[in-house]
Amino acid sequence: MERSQINEILEESERFIRSFGYVMPPFAYWSPAEMRARTASDAGAIRDNRLGWDITDYGQGKFDDLGLFLFTVRNGSAADLAEGRGMLYAEKIMISRKDQLSPMHRHTIKAEDIINRGGGKLVLELFASGEDGSIDPAADVSVSTDGVVRTFSAGGLLKLDPGESVTLMPGVWHAFWGEGGDVLIGEVSTVNDDLTDNVFREPIGRFSTIIEDEKPRHLLVSDYDDWL
């Protein structure tokens, strides 16, 4: 993705988020220079726990069709999770555009609540895992939707209206997209590790390759290793 495209998506996404009354935390608006200065002194957890902006086309170069906007608001550490105490949770705000696919994947460790915070319908395609962790093309899959257990056949579609949510346990394969309009999505989960805990059905990457055709408006979490 070109940096100019990323900057444009950042601006559009911020407007969309604010239209639902959601206000981003102060560090969302730090410039790259301020992010560098602050994470070197009093805000290292932002860098270390990878809080902040995240825009991906999964390395495929077609964001409008295959992609996702995310912002990690809070996130615990792998060390806390390993000890079973401390900050064991994470929160994200995301945007799935109309008919924009977030591709089929599962998590090994993370359990997550996916919440439709407003906009169109959020559609999820669901599969159970086989014994080897791959997609079971025949097994039913059960998920909890706002405390009510629902069972789907393999590849079944769950459609969430604004206000509705689903709990996805580790091993539940899922892909999702917006139907009828762009969707603002909340995610509440156990500690999030996008570097190691995403298993995709297809051999694709989690992060985008960025072409630096202009200066960044804000750094993405995928920029931190190089910029900070």
Summary of the structure (lengths in Angstrom):
residues: 228
radius of gyration: 17.3
end to end distance: 20.4
largest distance: 52.5
contacts: 707
relative contact order: 0.24
helix: 20%
strand: 40%
